[in-house]
Amino acid sequence: QVQLVESGGGLVQAGGSLRLSCAASGSISFNVMGWYRQAPGRQRELVATITRGGSTNYADSAKGRFTISRDNAKNTVDLQMNSLKPEDTAVYYCNAPRPGVQYWGQGTQVTVSS
């Protein structure tokens, strides 16, 4: 049974930083791991993804402010978020897809005050 467990959310003022972490349990490995977010009343959206080889993909809203990284040996993926804005407020979800299956974490709340 694979579980993704996130940590690191919280309340921060605009312009501040937060680092989210996600750890995948079990011996399964993932080619791609990523972060998504969902704000109240909005659909879940991509924030960033990273492959095992380190190739990254960012949403336009995240480019230049967020950095995704992973540790393949530990099966973890992190999201460093800088210069946070109130519009970054959302529940952030760790994601790891496998053929035919999407694994999701339970979500961690990020709130950015103005």
Disulfide bonds with the S-S distance in Angstrom:
Cys22-Cys94 2.09
